[in-house]
Amino acid sequence: MSIFRQLRATASRQDISVPRELGFALGTEQYEVPVIFRPATDGHLCLTGRPGSGKTVLLRALAEEAVQVMDVHIADAWAGHSQADGVRVDGAASFASTVEGCAEMLEAVLAEVRRRVKQCALEGVSAFDDLAYPPRRILVILDDTRHLLVEDEYSPAGDGRPKARSVECIREIVTCARLAGITFVFSSQWALDQSGISYDVLGALCSRLELESTPSWYYTLGMDDSTRSQPPPRTGIYTSLGAFASTAVEIESR
């Protein structure tokens, strides 16, 4: 059993008032207390960190857990370069590895969000899980948002239009995310102000996990036979939506 499943089981026992499917362990804080991200109450999640900080490890673990209880859609900017490094998981509702594919995926998600909003209005309820036949919550993972959403000097010709389509979809989706039961997980190796996620999303609607790099170990791994048999802990700083203080977090090291 992975450490994430163990932590999730522990968290479920500690807070039985929160449905099991709504809590995902990001890691542990002091005294090995699980740090839980709950899509129903913690908004969206913005994950930042330099290469080697553990973003892909965490994203893959979250996706593997989420597919059991949620409709998971993944856009991974680097999957086309190396499948081994991607966030591919069995059971995902959709997967995109190109800018155009990301735009098409988000347009399909937006169509479902609009359908849910319309159905809520027809039934006179205030949220998707109050519907007579409630659908599953949706999780959308965007890995490397700058590459997927920002047109800059590094962008291939022709990428601008699909990136703009993706941004417009995100803007509309987040306005009714709670009503429709959808959560984004944004990931970027760039700082928040360069990640491609606009302030109207980051400023008031996101929990944040900033992962710290441990480059010296990873860059020298395998170069000698010293005692570096285990990678160092991967750590970060987590700030949940609306929180006044941040929490130091240790996540799985491999």
WOQUI-V856699 format. One record per residue. N is the residue number from 1. RES is the residue in one small letter. SS is DSSP state (hx for helix, st for strand, lp for the rest). OMEGA is omega in radians with two decimals (* if undefined). D_FIRST is the distance of its C-alpha to the first C-alpha in Angstrom with 1 decimal. Layout:
n = [N;N]
res = [RES;RES]
ss = [SS;SS]
omega = [OMEGA;OMEGA]
d_first = [D_FIRST;D_FIRST]
This chain:
n = [1;2;3;4;5;6;7;8;9;10;11;12;13;14;15;16;17;18;19;20;21;22;23;24;25;26;27;28;29;30;31;32;33;34;35;36;37;38;39;40;41;42;43;44;45;46;47;48;49;50;51;52;53;54;55;56;57;58;59;60;61;62;63;64;65;66;67;68;69;70;71;72;73;74;75;76;77;78;79;80;81;82;83;84;85;86;87;88;89;90;91;92;93;94;95;96;97;98;99;100;101;102;103;104;105;106;107;108;109;110;111;112;113;114;115;116;117;118;119;120;121;122;123;124;125;126;127;128;129;130;131;132;133;134;135;136;137;138;139;140;141;142;143;144;145;146;147;148;149;150;151;152;153;154;155;156;157;158;159;160;161;162;163;164;165;166;167;168;169;170;171;172;173;174;175;176;177;178;179;180;181;182;183;184;185;186;187;188;189;190;191;192;193;194;195;196;197;198;199;200;201;202;203;204;205;206;207;208;209;210;211;212;213;214;215;216;217;218;219;220;221;222;223;224;225;226;227;228;229;230;231;232;233;234;235;236;237;238;239;240;241;242;243;244;245;246;247;248;249;250;251;252;253;254]
res = [m;s;i;f;r;q;l;r;a;t;a;s;r;q;d;i;s;v;p;r;e;l;g;f;a;l;g;t;e;q;y;e;v;p;v;i;f;r;p;a;t;d;g;h;l;c;l;t;g;r;p;g;s;g;k;t;v;l;l;r;a;l;a;e;e;a;v;q;v;m;d;v;h;i;a;d;a;w;a;g;h;s;q;a;d;g;v;r;v;d;g;a;a;s;f;a;s;t;v;e;g;c;a;e;m;l;e;a;v;l;a;e;v;r;r;r;v;k;q;c;a;l;e;g;v;s;a;f;d;d;l;a;y;p;p;r;r;i;l;v;i;l;d;d;t;r;h;l;l;v;e;d;e;y;s;p;a;g;d;g;r;p;k;a;r;s;v;e;c;i;r;e;i;v;t;c;a;r;l;a;g;i;t;f;v;f;s;s;q;w;a;l;d;q;s;g;i;s;y;d;v;l;g;a;l;c;s;r;l;e;l;e;s;t;p;s;w;y;y;t;l;g;m;d;d;s;t;r;s;q;p;p;p;r;t;g;i;y;t;s;l;g;a;f;a;s;t;a;v;e;i;e;s;r]
ss = [lp;lp;hx;hx;hx;hx;hx;hx;hx;hx;hx;hx;hx;hx;lp;lp;lp;lp;lp;hx;hx;hx;st;st;st;st;st;st;lp;hx;hx;hx;lp;st;st;st;st;st;lp;lp;lp;lp;lp;st;st;st;st;st;lp;lp;lp;lp;lp;lp;hx;hx;hx;hx;hx;hx;hx;hx;hx;hx;hx;hx;lp;lp;lp;lp;st;st;st;st;st;st;lp;lp;lp;lp;lp;lp;hx;hx;hx;lp;lp;lp;lp;lp;lp;lp;lp;st;st;st;lp;lp;hx;hx;hx;hx;hx;hx;hx;hx;hx;hx;hx;hx;hx;hx;hx;hx;hx;hx;hx;hx;hx;hx;hx;hx;hx;lp;lp;lp;lp;hx;hx;hx;lp;lp;lp;lp;lp;lp;lp;st;st;st;st;st;st;lp;hx;hx;hx;hx;hx;lp;lp;lp;lp;lp;lp;lp;lp;lp;hx;hx;hx;hx;hx;hx;hx;hx;hx;hx;hx;hx;hx;hx;hx;hx;hx;lp;hx;hx;hx;hx;lp;st;st;st;st;st;st;st;lp;lp;lp;hx;hx;hx;lp;lp;lp;lp;hx;hx;hx;hx;hx;hx;hx;st;st;st;st;st;st;lp;lp;lp;hx;hx;hx;hx;hx;hx;lp;lp;lp;lp;lp;lp;lp;lp;lp;lp;lp;lp;lp;st;st;st;st;st;st;lp;lp;lp;lp;lp;lp;lp;st;st;st;st;st;lp;lp;lp]
omega = [-3.12;3.13;-3.12;3.11;3.09;-3.13;-3.13;3.11;3.11;-3.13;3.14;3.13;-3.09;-3.08;-3.04;3.12;3.14;-3.14;-3.06;-3.03;-3.06;-3.10;3.10;-3.11;3.07;-3.10;-3.14;3.01;-3.09;-3.13;3.07;3.04;-3.12;3.00;-2.97;2.99;-3.11;-3.10;-3.09;-3.04;-3.02;3.10;3.08;-3.12;3.07;-3.06;-3.14;3.12;-3.14;3.09;-3.12;-3.09;3.07;-3.11;-3.08;3.09;-3.10;3.14;-3.14;3.13;3.10;-3.13;-3.13;3.08;-3.02;-3.07;3.14;-3.03;-3.07;2.96;-3.02;3.09;-3.03;2.94;-3.07;-3.05;-3.04;-3.10;3.12;3.14;-3.11;3.13;-3.12;-3.10;-3.04;3.13;3.10;3.07;3.06;3.08;3.11;-3.14;3.08;-3.13;3.11;3.13;3.10;3.11;3.10;3.10;3.10;3.13;3.14;3.11;-3.12;3.08;3.09;3.09;3.12;3.11;3.11;3.10;3.12;3.12;3.14;3.13;3.13;-3.13;3.08;3.12;-3.14;-3.10;3.09;3.13;-3.03;-3.13;-3.05;-3.08;3.01;3.12;3.12;3.08;-3.03;3.06;3.11;3.03;-3.13;3.02;3.11;3.14;3.08;-3.08;-3.03;-3.07;-3.14;3.14;-3.08;-2.94;-3.00;3.03;-3.13;-3.07;3.14;-3.06;3.03;3.11;3.10;-3.12;-3.01;-3.08;3.11;3.08;3.10;3.09;3.13;-3.13;3.14;3.08;-3.14;-3.13;-3.14;-3.10;-3.05;-3.14;-3.14;-3.07;-3.12;3.14;-3.06;3.12;-3.13;-3.14;3.04;2.87;3.14;3.13;-3.13;3.02;3.11;3.06;-3.05;-3.09;3.09;-3.00;-3.11;3.09;-3.04;-3.05;-3.12;3.01;-3.08;-2.96;-3.00;-2.97;-3.03;2.78;-3.03;3.02;3.14;-3.09;-3.14;-3.10;3.00;-2.97;-3.03;-3.14;-3.04;-3.12;-3.13;-3.12;3.07;-3.10;3.06;-3.10;-3.12;-3.05;-3.14;-3.09;3.13;3.10;3.11;3.11;3.01;-3.03;3.11;3.12;-3.09;3.06;-3.12;-3.09;3.10;-3.10;3.11;-3.12;3.13;-3.11;3.03;-3.03;2.99;-3.14;-3.09;-3.01;3.13;*]
d_first = [0.0;3.8;6.6;8.2;6.4;6.8;10.2;11.1;10.8;12.8;15.2;15.8;16.8;19.0;20.8;21.2;24.1;22.1;20.7;16.9;17.5;19.5;17.1;14.9;13.8;15.6;14.8;16.4;20.0;22.0;20.7;17.0;18.0;15.9;18.1;17.9;19.7;21.1;23.0;25.4;26.8;25.9;27.7;26.5;24.5;26.2;24.2;26.4;26.1;27.7;26.2;23.5;22.6;19.1;20.2;18.8;15.3;15.3;17.1;14.8;11.7;14.1;15.4;12.3;11.7;15.5;16.4;15.0;17.7;20.1;22.4;21.3;24.0;23.6;26.4;25.6;28.7;27.5;25.8;29.3;29.5;26.2;23.6;21.2;21.5;21.4;19.3;19.3;16.7;17.2;18.6;20.5;23.9;25.7;25.4;28.3;28.9;32.5;34.6;36.3;33.1;31.8;35.0;34.9;31.4;32.4;35.6;33.7;31.5;34.7;36.3;33.6;33.9;37.6;37.2;35.1;37.6;40.4;38.8;38.2;41.9;43.0;41.2;42.2;38.8;37.4;33.9;32.0;30.0;33.4;34.4;35.3;32.6;30.1;28.2;24.7;24.3;24.6;22.7;24.6;23.2;26.0;25.1;28.1;30.4;33.5;33.4;32.9;35.4;37.9;41.0;42.2;43.9;40.8;40.5;41.7;44.8;44.2;40.9;42.6;43.1;39.5;38.2;40.8;39.7;36.0;37.2;39.4;36.6;34.4;37.4;38.0;34.4;33.8;37.0;35.6;31.8;31.4;33.7;32.0;28.4;27.4;25.6;25.9;23.6;26.1;25.3;28.0;28.7;32.1;33.2;33.2;36.9;36.5;33.3;35.2;34.1;37.3;37.9;38.2;34.5;33.4;35.9;35.2;32.2;29.3;26.8;26.4;23.9;25.8;23.7;25.5;25.9;25.3;27.5;29.0;25.9;24.8;28.4;29.1;25.8;27.0;30.6;31.0;29.4;29.3;26.6;24.6;21.7;19.0;19.5;20.7;18.9;19.3;21.1;23.0;25.2;24.3;27.2;26.5;29.2;32.3;31.1;33.7;31.5;28.6;25.4;24.1;20.4;18.0;15.3;12.6;14.9;13.7]
